[in-house]
Amino acid sequence: MSWVPLDPLGVWRREFGNLPDLFDGEWTKPWSTLPRIPVDVRETPNEVVVTAEIPGLERKEDVQIRVHDQHLHLSGQIERHATTQGEHVFRSERFFGRFSRTVPLPSPVDERGAKAAYRNGVLEVRLPKVSGRGGQVIDVEFH
C-alpha cells in the first residue's frame, strides 16, 4: 500500500488549473457585468456625506436616491450606446445596465434637506443631521 500525501487543492488544480488563470479569463465573464458601486461615507458635525463612483450617468433621471430607515438607497441604469460594427472586443470591463446599492447611515438624517450633485462620474449626497436627537430632558416635579 502506497502513501499519498493530502493535497486539498489537487482537485481544484485538476479541474480549474492554476489560480491566477481563473481570474483573467472567460470563467469570470458572468461576474464582470455585476455592478460594484464603491462608496465613501463620512460625517461632519452637521451632516452625513455619501460619495459614490457611478461613471456613465448622462441624465439626472438615470439615478434614484432614497432615504429610508437610516439607509441611503441608490439605484438606476447606465446606458451603453457605443456599439461598433466589424470590431472584435477583447475585453469589456466597464459596467452598464441596472445598479443598486444600499448604504447604512451613521446618524439620523433629515431627508427633506438632502442635496445631491454629480460631477465627473462621482455622485455626492449631502444629508443634514437631525438636530436634537440626543433625547428629550424631562423635568421632574417635586411635591
C-alpha positions in Angstrom: 0.0 0.0 0.0 1.5 3.3 -1.0 1.1 6.5 0.9 -0.5 9.5 -0.9 0.0 12.9 0.7 -3.1 15.0 1.4 -3.4 17.7 -1.3 -6.8 19.6 -0.8 -6.1 21.9 -3.7 -5.2 19.0 -6.0 -8.8 18.5 -7.2 -9.1 22.3 -7.7 -5.9 22.4 -9.8 -7.0 19.4 -11.9 -10.5 20.9 -12.5 -9.7 24.6 -12.9 -5.9 25.0 -13.5 -3.7 27.5 -11.7 -5.4 30.1 -9.5 -4.1 33.2 -11.3 -5.6 32.0 -14.6 -9.0 31.7 -13.1 -9.4 35.5 -12.6 -8.4 36.6 -16.0 -10.4 34.5 -18.4 -13.8 33.5 -19.6 -14.7 32.0 -16.3 -15.2 35.4 -14.7 -17.3 36.8 -17.6 -20.7 36.4 -15.9 -19.5 38.4 -12.9 -17.9 41.1 -14.9 -21.3 42.7 -15.5 -22.4 42.8 -11.9 -22.5 46.4 -10.5 -19.9 47.4 -8.0 -20.5 50.9 -6.8 -17.8 52.0 -4.4 -19.0 54.5 -1.7 -17.4 56.6 1.0 -19.5 57.7 4.0 -18.2 60.5 6.2 -19.8 62.5 8.9 -19.3 66.2 9.9 -20.9 67.8 13.0 -23.9 68.9 10.8 -24.3 66.4 8.0 -23.6 62.9 6.6 -21.9 62.9 3.2 -22.0 59.9 0.9 -19.8 59.8 -2.2 -20.4 57.1 -4.8 -18.5 56.4 -8.0 -21.0 55.8 -10.8 -19.4 56.6 -14.1 -21.6 56.7 -17.2 -24.7 58.5 -16.0 -25.9 61.0 -18.6 -29.1 62.5 -17.0 -30.5 63.0 -13.6 -33.3 60.6 -14.4 -30.7 57.8 -14.6 -30.3 57.6 -10.8 -32.8 57.4 -8.0 -31.8 58.4 -4.5 -34.0 57.5 -1.5 -33.5 57.6 2.3 -35.5 55.1 4.3 -35.0 53.7 7.8 -31.5 55.1 8.4 -30.3 53.8 5.0 -29.4 55.6 1.7 -30.7 53.7 -1.4 -29.0 54.4 -4.7 -30.4 52.8 -7.9 -30.6 53.4 -11.6 -29.4 52.4 -15.0 -26.3 53.2 -17.1 -26.9 53.0 -20.8 -24.2 51.9 -23.3 -24.6 53.4 -26.7 -21.3 52.7 -28.4 -21.6 49.6 -30.5 -19.3 49.2 -33.4 -19.6 47.1 -36.4 -16.7 44.9 -37.6 -14.6 45.2 -34.4 -13.7 42.3 -32.2 -13.9 43.1 -28.5 -11.1 41.5 -26.5 -12.2 42.7 -23.0 -15.2 44.6 -21.7 -15.0 45.6 -18.1 -17.0 48.8 -17.9 -20.3 48.3 -16.3 -23.7 49.1 -17.9 -27.2 48.2 -17.0 -29.1 48.4 -13.8 -27.4 49.1 -10.5 -28.4 49.3 -6.9 -26.6 50.0 -3.6 -27.9 50.5 -0.1 -25.7 52.2 2.5 -26.4 52.4 6.2 -26.1 55.9 7.6 -24.1 56.5 10.8 -26.6 59.2 12.2 -30.2 60.1 11.9 -30.7 62.5 9.0 -33.4 64.8 7.7 -34.1 63.7 4.1 -36.0 66.8 3.3 -32.8 68.9 3.3 -30.8 66.4 1.3 -28.8 67.7 -1.7 -27.1 65.7 -4.5 -24.6 66.7 -7.1 -23.0 64.6 -9.9 -19.7 65.6 -11.4 -17.0 63.6 -13.3 -18.6 60.2 -12.6 -18.9 60.9 -8.8 -22.3 61.3 -7.1 -22.2 63.2 -3.8 -25.2 63.2 -1.5 -25.3 65.6 1.5 -27.8 64.8 4.2 -28.3 67.2 7.1 -28.3 65.5 10.5 -31.4 65.7 12.6 -30.7 68.2 15.4 -31.7 67.5 18.9 -31.7 63.7 18.7 -29.9 63.4 22.0 -33.1 62.6 23.7 -35.6 64.9 25.5 -34.9 66.1 29.0 -37.9 65.5 31.2 -38.3 67.9 34.2 -39.4 66.2 37.4 -41.9 68.0 39.6 -41.3 67.5 43.3 -44.3 67.9 45.6 
